[in-house]
Amino acid sequence: MTTPAPTPTTPHTESWNMSYPMTLRSVPLARRQTLRRLTLWSWPGNTYDATLIVSELVANAIRHAHRPGHELWLHLALLENPTNTLLIEVSDPTTTFPTLPAHPTPEAGRGLQVVNSLTTHLDWHLRPHIGKTVATHLPCAPAPR
């Protein structure tokens, strides 16, 4: 059984979806495909930050939401706003929401802290059919620290 693709709800000018098996080998593949997509779109933002965010969110989904027979979904979109913000969404088959730990350790909790520090928006919501989606907004300009 595969997980249905997420339904984009935010107005956008460009959009792309891809499903991945829930194995750590999917992390570098998602990173490469994200860089390729942003290059094709000529997105002027920080592609290093974008691929880092994708890596962290995909790896978190694999580590914490793996369910046999399910995939994770990566959705990228350029939002219709003057700042050309990149929407990054990773959907997985569990309804357990991530938490931002107060005191991350070198082994756990740092990924979401990194994502939160690079983005202007980090949120998660339940999906209509199964699981949840973690969503971030990465503007072309660096996020305020």
N, CA, C and O atoms as CSV, one atom per row, in Angstrom:
chain,resi,resn,atom,element,x,y,z
A,1,MET,N,N,0.851,-1.179,0.000
A,1,MET,CA,C,0.000,0.000,0.000
A,1,MET,C,C,0.891,1.234,0.000
A,1,MET,O,O,1.820,1.340,0.801
A,2,THR,N,N,0.605,2.150,-0.890
A,2,THR,CA,C,1.370,3.392,-0.906
A,2,THR,C,C,0.528,4.504,-0.318
A,2,THR,O,O,-0.701,4.428,-0.296
A,3,THR,N,N,1.188,5.518,0.149
A,3,THR,CA,C,0.530,6.669,0.718
A,3,THR,C,C,0.144,7.610,-0.408
A,3,THR,O,O,0.976,7.877,-1.276
A,4,PRO,N,N,-1.101,8.134,-0.436
A,4,PRO,CA,C,-1.474,9.052,-1.499
A,4,PRO,C,C,-0.667,10.341,-1.441
A,4,PRO,O,O,-0.242,10.778,-0.372
A,5,ALA,N,N,-0.466,10.936,-2.602
A,5,ALA,CA,C,0.292,12.184,-2.687
A,5,ALA,C,C,-0.438,13.283,-1.936
A,5,ALA,O,O,-1.668,13.310,-1.908
A,6,PRO,N,N,0.324,14.200,-1.321
A,6,PRO,CA,C,-0.304,15.326,-0.645
A,6,PRO,C,C,-0.979,16.246,-1.655
A,6,PRO,O,O,-0.565,16.321,-2.812
A,7,THR,N,N,-2.000,16.931,-1.218
A,7,THR,CA,C,-2.698,17.868,-2.072
A,7,THR,C,C,-2.233,19.272,-1.735
A,7,THR,O,O,-2.493,19.755,-0.633
A,8,PRO,N,N,-1.540,19.950,-2.671
A,8,PRO,CA,C,-1.096,21.315,-2.386
A,8,PRO,C,C,-2.293,22.240,-2.209
A,8,PRO,O,O,-3.242,22.178,-2.990
A,9,THR,N,N,-2.257,23.096,-1.191
A,9,THR,CA,C,-3.367,24.000,-0.934
A,9,THR,C,C,-2.957,25.469,-1.014
A,9,THR,O,O,-3.821,26.343,-0.949
A,10,THR,N,N,-1.684,25.760,-1.150
A,10,THR,CA,C,-1.198,27.130,-1.186
A,10,THR,C,C,-0.990,27.553,-2.636
A,10,THR,O,O,-0.409,26.796,-3.413
A,11,PRO,N,N,-1.457,28.758,-3.026
A,11,PRO,CA,C,-1.226,29.206,-4.409
A,11,PRO,C,C,0.264,29.243,-4.729
A,11,PRO,O,O,1.072,29.722,-3.933
A,12,HIS,N,N,0.613,28.735,-5.898
A,12,HIS,CA,C,2.019,28.647,-6.272
A,12,HIS,C,C,2.187,28.849,-7.773
A,12,HIS,O,O,1.237,28.709,-8.543
A,13,THR,N,N,3.419,29.182,-8.177
A,13,THR,CA,C,3.713,29.368,-9.593
A,13,THR,C,C,4.350,28.128,-10.198
A,13,THR,O,O,4.137,27.847,-11.377
A,14,GLU,N,N,5.107,27.399,-9.440
A,14,GLU,CA,C,5.738,26.142,-9.862
A,14,GLU,C,C,5.499,25.126,-8.759
A,14,GLU,O,O,5.435,25.476,-7.580
A,15,SER,N,N,5.366,23.857,-9.154
A,15,SER,CA,C,5.121,22.827,-8.156
A,15,SER,C,C,5.695,21.504,-8.634
A,15,SER,O,O,5.719,21.221,-9.832
A,16,TRP,N,N,6.157,20.699,-7.688
A,16,TRP,CA,C,6.748,19.399,-8.012
A,16,TRP,C,C,6.557,18.455,-6.841
A,16,TRP,O,O,6.718,18.856,-5.689
A,17,ASN,N,N,6.212,17.193,-7.125
A,17,ASN,CA,C,6.032,16.148,-6.100
A,17,ASN,C,C,6.839,14.924,-6.485
A,17,ASN,O,O,7.033,14.636,-7.666
A,18,MET,N,N,7.309,14.207,-5.471
A,18,MET,CA,C,7.987,12.931,-5.714
A,18,MET,C,C,7.795,12.063,-4.476
A,18,MET,O,O,7.839,12.549,-3.346
A,19,SER,N,N,7.582,10.780,-4.705
A,19,SER,CA,C,7.515,9.844,-3.579
A,19,SER,C,C,8.839,9.104,-3.484
A,19,SER,O,O,9.547,8.922,-4.474
A,20,TYR,N,N,9.153,8.682,-2.266
A,20,TYR,CA,C,10.409,7.980,-1.999
A,20,TYR,C,C,10.147,6.808,-1.067
A,20,TYR,O,O,9.279,6.883,-0.198
A,21,PRO,N,N,10.901,5.721,-1.247
A,21,PRO,CA,C,10.816,4.648,-0.262
A,21,PRO,C,C,11.360,5.135,1.077
A,21,PRO,O,O,12.216,6.019,1.119
A,22,MET,N,N,10.879,4.573,2.138
A,22,MET,CA,C,11.297,5.018,3.467
A,22,MET,C,C,12.561,4.282,3.892
A,22,MET,O,O,12.561,3.457,4.806
A,23,THR,N,N,13.647,4.622,3.180
A,23,THR,CA,C,14.973,4.096,3.474
A,23,THR,C,C,15.950,5.260,3.431
A,23,THR,O,O,15.740,6.214,2.681
A,24,LEU,N,N,17.011,5.197,4.221
A,24,LEU,CA,C,17.962,6.316,4.271
A,24,LEU,C,C,18.635,6.588,2.931
A,24,LEU,O,O,19.198,7.665,2.739
A,25,ARG,N,N,18.592,5.639,2.003
A,25,ARG,CA,C,19.142,5.906,0.664
A,25,ARG,C,C,18.330,6.956,-0.085
A,25,ARG,O,O,18.805,7.524,-1.069
A,26,SER,N,N,17.124,7.212,0.371
A,26,SER,CA,C,16.284,8.230,-0.264
A,26,SER,C,C,16.754,9.647,0.048
A,26,SER,O,O,16.444,10.576,-0.698
A,27,VAL,N,N,17.498,9.827,1.142
A,27,VAL,CA,C,17.913,11.177,1.547
A,27,VAL,C,C,18.799,11.836,0.488
A,27,VAL,O,O,18.473,12.942,0.056
A,28,PRO,N,N,19.902,11.221,0.045
A,28,PRO,CA,C,20.712,11.891,-0.978
A,28,PRO,C,C,19.982,12.028,-2.306
A,28,PRO,O,O,20.216,12.987,-3.041
A,29,LEU,N,N,19.104,11.087,-2.623
A,29,LEU,CA,C,18.327,11.183,-3.859
A,29,LEU,C,C,17.381,12.385,-3.802
A,29,LEU,O,O,17.288,13.139,-4.770
A,30,ALA,N,N,16.688,12.571,-2.696
A,30,ALA,CA,C,15.799,13.723,-2.540
A,30,ALA,C,C,16.583,15.033,-2.607
A,30,ALA,O,O,16.118,16.013,-3.188
A,31,ARG,N,N,17.765,15.042,-2.014
A,31,ARG,CA,C,18.616,16.237,-2.039
A,31,ARG,C,C,19.014,16.581,-3.476
A,31,ARG,O,O,18.905,17.732,-3.897
A,32,ARG,N,N,19.476,15.572,-4.227
A,32,ARG,CA,C,19.878,15.815,-5.628
A,32,ARG,C,C,18.705,16.265,-6.484
A,32,ARG,O,O,18.842,17.180,-7.297
A,33,GLN,N,N,17.553,15.628,-6.307
A,33,GLN,CA,C,16.390,15.998,-7.115
A,33,GLN,C,C,15.871,17.377,-6.750
A,33,GLN,O,O,15.359,18.089,-7.614
A,34,THR,N,N,15.992,17.770,-5.489
A,34,THR,CA,C,15.620,19.126,-5.080
A,34,THR,C,C,16.527,20.145,-5.755
A,34,THR,O,O,16.046,21.132,-6.311
A,35,LEU,N,N,17.826,19.915,-5.710
A,35,LEU,CA,C,18.769,20.837,-6.345
A,35,LEU,C,C,18.493,20.943,-7.847
A,35,LEU,O,O,18.521,22.035,-8.414
A,36,ARG,N,N,18.231,19.822,-8.473
A,36,ARG,CA,C,17.919,19.824,-9.911
A,36,ARG,C,C,16.660,20.635,-10.194
A,36,ARG,O,O,16.630,21.442,-11.123
A,37,ARG,N,N,15.619,20.416,-9.388
A,37,ARG,CA,C,14.356,21.135,-9.612
A,37,ARG,C,C,14.542,22.630,-9.417
A,37,ARG,O,O,14.049,23.418,-10.225
A,38,LEU,N,N,15.243,23.041,-8.363
A,38,LEU,CA,C,15.450,24.469,-8.115
A,38,LEU,C,C,16.297,25.103,-9.208
A,38,LEU,O,O,16.092,26.265,-9.558
A,39,THR,N,N,17.244,24.349,-9.745
A,39,THR,CA,C,18.067,24.842,-10.861
A,39,THR,C,C,17.198,25.018,-12.107
A,39,THR,O,O,17.314,26.026,-12.804
A,40,LEU,N,N,16.330,24.048,-12.391
A,40,LEU,CA,C,15.435,24.150,-13.552
A,40,LEU,C,C,14.488,25.345,-13.423
A,40,LEU,O,O,14.155,25.987,-14.419
A,41,TRP,N,N,14.058,25.638,-12.202
A,41,TRP,CA,C,13.187,26.778,-11.967
A,41,TRP,C,C,13.956,28.095,-11.899
A,41,TRP,O,O,13.348,29.164,-11.848
A,42,SER,N,N,15.278,28.029,-11.896
A,42,SER,CA,C,16.126,29.222,-11.719
A,42,SER,C,C,15.770,29.957,-10.426
A,42,SER,O,O,15.734,31.186,-10.385
A,43,TRP,N,N,15.508,29.182,-9.371
A,43,TRP,CA,C,15.166,29.796,-8.087
A,43,TRP,C,C,16.380,30.549,-7.560
A,43,TRP,O,O,17.452,29.958,-7.433
A,44,PRO,N,N,16.243,31.837,-7.248
A,44,PRO,CA,C,17.404,32.641,-6.843
A,44,PRO,C,C,17.785,32.518,-5.376
A,44,PRO,O,O,18.716,33.190,-4.932
A,45,GLY,N,N,17.099,31.684,-4.614
A,45,GLY,CA,C,17.384,31.546,-3.183
A,45,GLY,C,C,18.589,30.669,-2.911
A,45,GLY,O,O,19.293,30.249,-3.829
A,46,ASN,N,N,18.814,30.401,-1.644
A,46,ASN,CA,C,19.962,29.623,-1.189
A,46,ASN,C,C,19.663,28.129,-1.357
A,46,ASN,O,O,18.968,27.534,-0.533
A,47,THR,N,N,20.187,27.534,-2.418
A,47,THR,CA,C,19.913,26.117,-2.694
A,47,THR,C,C,20.598,25.198,-1.685
A,47,THR,O,O,20.144,24.076,-1.461
A,48,TYR,N,N,21.675,25.662,-1.083
A,48,TYR,CA,C,22.314,24.855,-0.027
A,48,TYR,C,C,21.363,24.704,1.157
A,48,TYR,O,O,21.172,23.597,1.661
A,49,ASP,N,N,20.768,25.808,1.603
A,49,ASP,CA,C,19.817,25.742,2.703
A,49,ASP,C,C,18.609,24.879,2.330
A,49,ASP,O,O,18.137,24.087,3.145
A,50,ALA,N,N,18.115,25.030,1.113
A,50,ALA,CA,C,16.957,24.246,0.666
A,50,ALA,C,C,17.255,22.750,0.694
A,50,ALA,O,O,16.437,21.965,1.172
A,51,THR,N,N,18.408,22.353,0.190
A,51,THR,CA,C,18.730,20.924,0.173
A,51,THR,C,C,19.022,20.403,1.584
A,51,THR,O,O,18.751,19.239,1.879
A,52,LEU,N,N,19.564,21.241,2.444
A,52,LEU,CA,C,19.774,20.847,3.839
A,52,LEU,C,C,18.429,20.606,4.531
A,52,LEU,O,O,18.271,19.622,5.252
A,53,ILE,N,N,17.475,21.492,4.315
A,53,ILE,CA,C,16.145,21.335,4.902
A,53,ILE,C,C,15.488,20.057,4.394
A,53,ILE,O,O,14.921,19.298,5.179
A,54,VAL,N,N,15.559,19.814,3.092
A,54,VAL,CA,C,14.995,18.585,2.529
A,54,VAL,C,C,15.653,17.369,3.165
A,54,VAL,O,O,14.965,16.422,3.545
A,55,SER,N,N,16.972,17.384,3.286
A,55,SER,CA,C,17.689,16.258,3.894
A,55,SER,C,C,17.200,15.986,5.310
A,55,SER,O,O,16.932,14.839,5.668
A,56,GLU,N,N,17.084,17.033,6.110
A,56,GLU,CA,C,16.668,16.870,7.507
A,56,GLU,C,C,15.238,16.354,7.606
A,56,GLU,O,O,14.963,15.447,8.391
A,57,LEU,N,N,14.322,16.923,6.816
A,57,LEU,CA,C,12.931,16.510,6.911
A,57,LEU,C,C,12.712,15.091,6.384
A,57,LEU,O,O,11.947,14.324,6.967
A,58,VAL,N,N,13.379,14.745,5.289
A,58,VAL,CA,C,13.248,13.390,4.740
A,58,VAL,C,C,13.849,12.372,5.716
A,58,VAL,O,O,13.249,11.329,5.973
A,59,ALA,N,N,15.025,12.674,6.254
A,59,ALA,CA,C,15.656,11.757,7.210
A,59,ALA,C,C,14.793,11.585,8.460
A,59,ALA,O,O,14.665,10.475,8.976
A,60,ASN,N,N,14.199,12.679,8.951
A,60,ASN,CA,C,13.311,12.575,10.118
A,60,ASN,C,C,12.108,11.694,9.820
A,60,ASN,O,O,11.729,10.863,10.645
A,61,ALA,N,N,11.506,11.866,8.651
A,61,ALA,CA,C,10.348,11.043,8.284
A,61,ALA,C,C,10.739,9.570,8.244
A,61,ALA,O,O,9.987,8.714,8.710
A,62,ILE,N,N,11.893,9.277,7.698
A,62,ILE,CA,C,12.344,7.886,7.598
A,62,ILE,C,C,12.626,7.312,8.986
A,62,ILE,O,O,12.230,6.186,9.287
A,63,ARG,N,N,13.300,8.075,9.816
A,63,ARG,CA,C,13.661,7.577,11.149
A,63,ARG,C,C,12.456,7.416,12.077
A,63,ARG,O,O,12.374,6.451,12.837
A,64,HIS,N,N,11.528,8.363,12.008
A,64,HIS,CA,C,10.470,8.411,13.017
A,64,HIS,C,C,9.094,7.984,12.515
A,64,HIS,O,O,8.182,7.807,13.323
A,65,ALA,N,N,8.918,7.815,11.221
A,65,ALA,CA,C,7.576,7.538,10.692
A,65,ALA,C,C,7.539,6.342,9.756
A,65,ALA,O,O,6.557,6.154,9.037
A,66,HIS,N,N,8.572,5.544,9.749
A,66,HIS,CA,C,8.617,4.396,8.837
A,66,HIS,C,C,7.474,3.434,9.131
A,66,HIS,O,O,7.282,3.010,10.271
A,67,ARG,N,N,6.722,3.097,8.096
A,67,ARG,CA,C,5.666,2.102,8.179
A,67,ARG,C,C,5.803,1.200,6.961
A,67,ARG,O,O,5.867,1.696,5.836
A,68,PRO,N,N,5.848,-0.114,7.161
A,68,PRO,CA,C,5.972,-1.035,6.019
A,68,PRO,C,C,4.868,-0.787,4.987
A,68,PRO,O,O,3.699,-0.605,5.329
A,69,GLY,N,N,5.269,-0.786,3.733
A,69,GLY,CA,C,4.318,-0.608,2.643
A,69,GLY,C,C,3.963,0.828,2.329
A,69,GLY,O,O,3.150,1.076,1.439
A,70,HIS,N,N,4.553,1.788,3.040
A,70,HIS,CA,C,4.248,3.199,2.803
A,70,HIS,C,C,5.484,3.924,2.279
A,70,HIS,O,O,6.616,3.474,2.453
A,71,GLU,N,N,5.233,5.050,1.637
A,71,GLU,CA,C,6.291,5.918,1.127
A,71,GLU,C,C,6.166,7.272,1.805
A,71,GLU,O,O,5.181,7.556,2.486
A,72,LEU,N,N,7.177,8.095,1.608
A,72,LEU,CA,C,7.065,9.488,2.001
A,72,LEU,C,C,6.958,10.316,0.733
A,72,LEU,O,O,7.372,9.887,-0.344
A,73,TRP,N,N,6.406,11.492,0.876
A,73,TRP,CA,C,6.237,12.397,-0.261
A,73,TRP,C,C,6.970,13.701,0.001
A,73,TRP,O,O,6.920,14.255,1.099
A,74,LEU,N,N,7.654,14.178,-1.039
A,74,LEU,CA,C,8.300,15.487,-1.010
A,74,LEU,C,C,7.562,16.377,-1.994
A,74,LEU,O,O,7.365,16.010,-3.152
A,75,HIS,N,N,7.161,17.536,-1.530
A,75,HIS,CA,C,6.492,18.514,-2.389
A,75,HIS,C,C,7.259,19.823,-2.305
A,75,HIS,O,O,7.528,20.319,-1.211
A,76,LEU,N,N,7.609,20.381,-3.448
A,76,LEU,CA,C,8.260,21.691,-3.543
A,76,LEU,C,C,7.354,22.602,-4.350
A,76,LEU,O,O,6.744,22.167,-5.327
A,77,ALA,N,N,7.260,23.858,-3.951
A,77,ALA,CA,C,6.479,24.832,-4.722
A,77,ALA,C,C,7.060,26.222,-4.489
A,77,ALA,O,O,7.554,26.540,-3.407
A,78,LEU,N,N,6.985,27.033,-5.533
A,78,LEU,CA,C,7.329,28.451,-5.402
A,78,LEU,C,C,6.023,29.178,-5.132
A,78,LEU,O,O,5.114,29.159,-5.962
A,79,LEU,N,N,5.927,29.816,-3.978
A,79,LEU,CA,C,4.687,30.461,-3.575
A,79,LEU,C,C,4.469,31.759,-4.330
A,79,LEU,O,O,5.414,32.451,-4.707
A,80,GLU,N,N,3.198,32.070,-4.540
A,80,GLU,CA,C,2.830,33.311,-5.217
A,80,GLU,C,C,2.905,34.460,-4.215
A,80,GLU,O,O,1.895,34.872,-3.645
A,81,ASN,N,N,4.093,34.956,-4.015
A,81,ASN,CA,C,4.285,36.125,-3.166
A,81,ASN,C,C,5.486,36.885,-3.706
A,81,ASN,O,O,6.257,36.334,-4.492
A,82,PRO,N,N,5.657,38.115,-3.308
A,82,PRO,CA,C,6.745,38.907,-3.896
A,82,PRO,C,C,8.144,38.423,-3.548
A,82,PRO,O,O,9.104,38.807,-4.216
A,83,THR,N,N,8.286,37.591,-2.520
A,83,THR,CA,C,9.636,37.181,-2.128
A,83,THR,C,C,10.093,35.877,-2.764
A,83,THR,O,O,11.206,35.424,-2.498
A,84,ASN,N,N,9.244,35.254,-3.611
A,84,ASN,CA,C,9.624,34.009,-4.282
A,84,ASN,C,C,9.980,32.916,-3.269
A,84,ASN,O,O,10.975,32.210,-3.431
A,85,THR,N,N,9.163,32.787,-2.230
A,85,THR,CA,C,9.390,31.835,-1.151
A,85,THR,C,C,9.235,30.404,-1.656
A,85,THR,O,O,8.344,30.101,-2.448
A,86,LEU,N,N,10.117,29.538,-1.182
A,86,LEU,CA,C,10.056,28.116,-1.506
A,86,LEU,C,C,9.300,27.394,-0.397
A,86,LEU,O,O,9.657,27.494,0.777
A,87,LEU,N,N,8.252,26.667,-0.780
A,87,LEU,CA,C,7.521,25.809,0.144
A,87,LEU,C,C,8.126,24.415,0.035
A,87,LEU,O,O,8.238,23.863,-1.059
A,88,ILE,N,N,8.512,23.855,1.168
A,88,ILE,CA,C,9.023,22.478,1.226
A,88,ILE,C,C,8.096,21.715,2.154
A,88,ILE,O,O,7.911,22.095,3.310
A,89,GLU,N,N,7.511,20.629,1.641
A,89,GLU,CA,C,6.630,19.797,2.454
A,89,GLU,C,C,7.075,18.351,2.349
A,89,GLU,O,O,7.368,17.853,1.262
A,90,VAL,N,N,7.120,17.683,3.493
A,90,VAL,CA,C,7.410,16.248,3.538
A,90,VAL,C,C,6.252,15.588,4.267
A,90,VAL,O,O,5.927,15.938,5.401
A,91,SER,N,N,5.634,14.620,3.587
A,91,SER,CA,C,4.488,13.910,4.152
A,91,SER,C,C,4.877,12.469,4.442
A,91,SER,O,O,5.597,11.832,3.674
A,92,ASP,N,N,4.376,11.969,5.579
A,92,ASP,CA,C,4.657,10.587,5.961
A,92,ASP,C,C,3.381,9.952,6.506
A,92,ASP,O,O,2.389,10.652,6.706
A,93,PRO,N,N,3.384,8.633,6.752
A,93,PRO,CA,C,2.150,7.942,7.119
A,93,PRO,C,C,1.774,7.951,8.603
A,93,PRO,O,O,0.828,7.258,8.978
A,94,THR,N,N,2.460,8.695,9.456
A,94,THR,CA,C,2.100,8.684,10.870
A,94,THR,C,C,1.435,10.000,11.275
A,94,THR,O,O,1.616,11.028,10.622
A,95,THR,N,N,0.683,9.952,12.334
A,95,THR,CA,C,0.023,11.158,12.837
A,95,THR,C,C,0.752,11.768,14.018
A,95,THR,O,O,0.269,12.730,14.615
A,96,THR,N,N,1.911,11.220,14.363
A,96,THR,CA,C,2.705,11.750,15.469
A,96,THR,C,C,3.425,13.009,15.000
A,96,THR,O,O,4.206,12.973,14.049
A,97,PHE,N,N,3.158,14.110,15.673
A,97,PHE,CA,C,3.784,15.368,15.302
A,97,PHE,C,C,5.189,15.457,15.883
A,97,PHE,O,O,5.439,14.973,16.987
A,98,PRO,N,N,6.117,16.079,15.134
A,98,PRO,CA,C,7.463,16.282,15.668
A,98,PRO,C,C,7.445,17.342,16.764
A,98,PRO,O,O,6.514,18.142,16.858
A,99,THR,N,N,8.473,17.335,17.577
A,99,THR,CA,C,8.606,18.355,18.618
A,99,THR,C,C,9.985,18.994,18.509
A,99,THR,O,O,10.963,18.351,18.129
A,100,LEU,N,N,10.030,20.250,18.846
A,100,LEU,CA,C,11.302,20.965,18.904
A,100,LEU,C,C,11.817,20.839,20.327
A,100,LEU,O,O,11.289,21.483,21.234
A,101,PRO,N,N,12.849,20.013,20.539
A,101,PRO,CA,C,13.341,19.820,21.899
A,101,PRO,C,C,14.005,21.084,22.445
A,101,PRO,O,O,14.667,21.826,21.719
A,102,ALA,N,N,13.808,21.303,23.741
A,102,ALA,CA,C,14.426,22.465,24.394
A,102,ALA,C,C,15.943,22.331,24.428
A,102,ALA,O,O,16.654,23.331,24.326
A,103,HIS,N,N,16.447,21.101,24.570
A,103,HIS,CA,C,17.880,20.858,24.668
A,103,HIS,C,C,18.266,19.692,23.760
A,103,HIS,O,O,18.387,18.557,24.222
A,104,PRO,N,N,18.461,19.973,22.457
A,104,PRO,CA,C,18.846,18.884,21.566
A,104,PRO,C,C,20.231,18.344,21.924
A,104,PRO,O,O,21.080,19.067,22.446
A,105,THR,N,N,20.435,17.084,21.639
A,105,THR,CA,C,21.733,16.445,21.861
A,105,THR,C,C,22.398,16.237,20.515
A,105,THR,O,O,21.742,16.379,19.482
A,106,PRO,N,N,23.688,15.902,20.494
A,106,PRO,CA,C,24.329,15.632,19.198
A,106,PRO,C,C,23.684,14.466,18.454
A,106,PRO,O,O,23.798,14.378,17.231
A,107,GLU,N,N,23.009,13.571,19.172
A,107,GLU,CA,C,22.408,12.402,18.542
A,107,GLU,C,C,20.967,12.621,18.119
A,107,GLU,O,O,20.495,11.927,17.219
A,108,ALA,N,N,20.244,13.557,18.728
A,108,ALA,CA,C,18.816,13.693,18.440
A,108,ALA,C,C,18.338,15.124,18.668
A,108,ALA,O,O,18.812,15.826,19.562
A,109,GLY,N,N,17.386,15.533,17.833
A,109,GLY,CA,C,16.723,16.809,18.038
A,109,GLY,C,C,17.326,18.001,17.326
A,109,GLY,O,O,16.740,19.083,17.331
A,110,ARG,N,N,18.482,17.824,16.715
A,110,ARG,CA,C,19.127,18.979,16.086
A,110,ARG,C,C,18.552,19.301,14.722
A,110,ARG,O,O,18.579,20.457,14.301
A,111,GLY,N,N,18.029,18.296,14.016
A,111,GLY,CA,C,17.525,18.503,12.660
A,111,GLY,C,C,16.421,19.532,12.586
A,111,GLY,O,O,16.479,20.448,11.765
A,112,LEU,N,N,15.410,19.396,13.437
A,112,LEU,CA,C,14.315,20.372,13.421
A,112,LEU,C,C,14.778,21.745,13.896
A,112,LEU,O,O,14.249,22.763,13.450
A,113,GLN,N,N,15.755,21.785,14.791
A,113,GLN,CA,C,16.313,23.072,15.219
A,113,GLN,C,C,16.984,23.776,14.036
A,113,GLN,O,O,16.837,24.985,13.861
A,114,VAL,N,N,17.716,23.015,13.231
A,114,VAL,CA,C,18.366,23.578,12.034
A,114,VAL,C,C,17.306,24.086,11.063
A,114,VAL,O,O,17.400,25.211,10.571
A,115,VAL,N,N,16.300,23.265,10.789
A,115,VAL,CA,C,15.223,23.666,9.871
A,115,VAL,C,C,14.544,24.926,10.384
A,115,VAL,O,O,14.319,25.860,9.614
A,116,ASN,N,N,14.215,24.969,11.658
A,116,ASN,CA,C,13.540,26.122,12.242
A,116,ASN,C,C,14.389,27.391,12.136
A,116,ASN,O,O,13.855,28.482,11.936
A,117,SER,N,N,15.706,27.249,12.270
A,117,SER,CA,C,16.576,28.430,12.206
A,117,SER,C,C,16.747,28.965,10.781
A,117,SER,O,O,17.075,30.137,10.598
A,118,LEU,N,N,16.532,28.127,9.787
A,118,LEU,CA,C,16.723,28.544,8.392
A,118,LEU,C,C,15.456,29.071,7.731
A,118,LEU,O,O,15.528,29.721,6.688
A,119,THR,N,N,14.304,28.801,8.323
A,119,THR,CA,C,13.039,29.108,7.661
A,119,THR,C,C,12.268,30.198,8.385
A,119,THR,O,O,12.572,30.548,9.526
A,120,THR,N,N,11.261,30.728,7.697
A,120,THR,CA,C,10.384,31.724,8.307
A,120,THR,C,C,9.100,31.087,8.813
A,120,THR,O,O,8.306,31.739,9.492
A,121,HIS,N,N,8.892,29.819,8.487
A,121,HIS,CA,C,7.665,29.125,8.875
A,121,HIS,C,C,7.970,27.635,8.980
A,121,HIS,O,O,8.544,27.048,8.063
A,122,LEU,N,N,7.591,27.032,10.089
A,122,LEU,CA,C,7.692,25.586,10.270
A,122,LEU,C,C,6.409,25.151,10.949
A,122,LEU,O,O,6.072,25.632,12.031
A,123,ASP,N,N,5.693,24.235,10.303
A,123,ASP,CA,C,4.406,23.813,10.820
A,123,ASP,C,C,4.136,22.383,10.374
A,123,ASP,O,O,4.827,21.861,9.499
A,124,TRP,N,N,3.141,21.754,10.969
A,124,TRP,CA,C,2.725,20.420,10.544
A,124,TRP,C,C,1.220,20.316,10.704
A,124,TRP,O,O,0.609,20.962,11.555
A,125,HIS,N,N,0.646,19.472,9.849
A,125,HIS,CA,C,-0.802,19.272,9.890
A,125,HIS,C,C,-1.135,17.846,9.477
A,125,HIS,O,O,-0.365,17.187,8.779
A,126,LEU,N,N,-2.301,17.385,9.923
A,126,LEU,CA,C,-2.764,16.065,9.536
A,126,LEU,C,C,-3.192,16.084,8.072
A,126,LEU,O,O,-3.657,17.102,7.559
A,127,ARG,N,N,-3.028,14.956,7.419
A,127,ARG,CA,C,-3.465,14.806,6.030
A,127,ARG,C,C,-4.843,14.162,6.022
A,127,ARG,O,O,-5.195,13.448,6.961
A,128,PRO,N,N,-5.629,14.402,4.975
A,128,PRO,CA,C,-6.995,13.874,4.945
A,128,PRO,C,C,-7.081,12.344,4.975
A,128,PRO,O,O,-8.004,11.805,5.585
A,129,HIS,N,N,-6.166,11.645,4.347
A,129,HIS,CA,C,-6.286,10.196,4.226
A,129,HIS,C,C,-5.451,9.440,5.257
A,129,HIS,O,O,-5.936,8.511,5.903
A,130,ILE,N,N,-4.211,9.843,5.401
A,130,ILE,CA,C,-3.318,9.131,6.318
A,130,ILE,C,C,-2.098,10.004,6.603
A,130,ILE,O,O,-1.544,10.622,5.694
A,131,GLY,N,N,-1.692,10.050,7.841
A,131,GLY,CA,C,-0.427,10.680,8.192
A,131,GLY,C,C,-0.482,12.181,8.381
A,131,GLY,O,O,-1.525,12.770,8.664
A,132,LYS,N,N,0.694,12.774,8.211
A,132,LYS,CA,C,0.870,14.210,8.442
A,132,LYS,C,C,1.805,14.787,7.387
A,132,LYS,O,O,2.469,14.058,6.651
A,133,THR,N,N,1.838,16.108,7.335
A,133,THR,CA,C,2.771,16.845,6.482
A,133,THR,C,C,3.496,17.865,7.340
A,133,THR,O,O,2.873,18.590,8.115
A,134,VAL,N,N,4.821,17.921,7.199
A,134,VAL,CA,C,5.640,18.952,7.826
A,134,VAL,C,C,5.965,19.953,6.728
A,134,VAL,O,O,6.476,19.577,5.673
A,135,ALA,N,N,5.670,21.224,6.972
A,135,ALA,CA,C,5.825,22.260,5.949
A,135,ALA,C,C,6.745,23.371,6.436
A,135,ALA,O,O,6.705,23.765,7.601
A,136,THR,N,N,7.573,23.867,5.523
A,136,THR,CA,C,8.455,24.997,5.816
A,136,THR,C,C,8.393,25.997,4.674
A,136,THR,O,O,8.067,25.646,3.540
A,137,HIS,N,N,8.709,27.240,4.986
A,137,HIS,CA,C,8.834,28.296,3.977
A,137,HIS,C,C,10.271,28.812,4.031
A,137,HIS,O,O,10.761,29.221,5.084
A,138,LEU,N,N,10.926,28.785,2.891
A,138,LEU,CA,C,12.293,29.304,2.793
A,138,LEU,C,C,12.290,30.470,1.809
A,138,LEU,O,O,12.161,30.257,0.603
A,139,PRO,N,N,12.431,31.698,2.304
A,139,PRO,CA,C,12.440,32.856,1.400
A,139,PRO,C,C,13.772,32.941,0.645
A,139,PRO,O,O,14.755,32.298,1.011
A,140,CYS,N,N,13.773,33.734,-0.396
A,140,CYS,CA,C,15.027,33.931,-1.144
A,140,CYS,C,C,16.075,34.606,-0.270
A,140,CYS,O,O,17.258,34.271,-0.339
A,141,ALA,N,N,15.642,35.554,0.549
A,141,ALA,CA,C,16.562,36.211,1.469
A,141,ALA,C,C,16.717,35.332,2.705
A,141,ALA,O,O,15.808,34.569,3.029
A,142,PRO,N,N,17.839,35.421,3.395
A,142,PRO,CA,C,18.022,34.621,4.602
A,142,PRO,C,C,16.948,34.926,5.642
A,142,PRO,O,O,16.514,36.069,5.782
A,143,ALA,N,N,16.527,33.896,6.366
A,143,ALA,CA,C,15.544,34.066,7.430
A,143,ALA,C,C,16.158,34.887,8.549
A,143,ALA,O,O,17.353,34.767,8.821
A,144,PRO,N,N,15.357,35.722,9.203
A,144,PRO,CA,C,15.903,36.479,10.342
A,144,PRO,C,C,16.299,35.546,11.469
A,144,PRO,O,O,15.582,34.591,11.767
A,145,ARG,N,N,17.412,35.807,12.087
A,145,ARG,CA,C,17.940,34.915,13.142
A,145,ARG,C,C,17.527,35.429,14.507
A,145,ARG,O,O,17.868,34.824,15.524
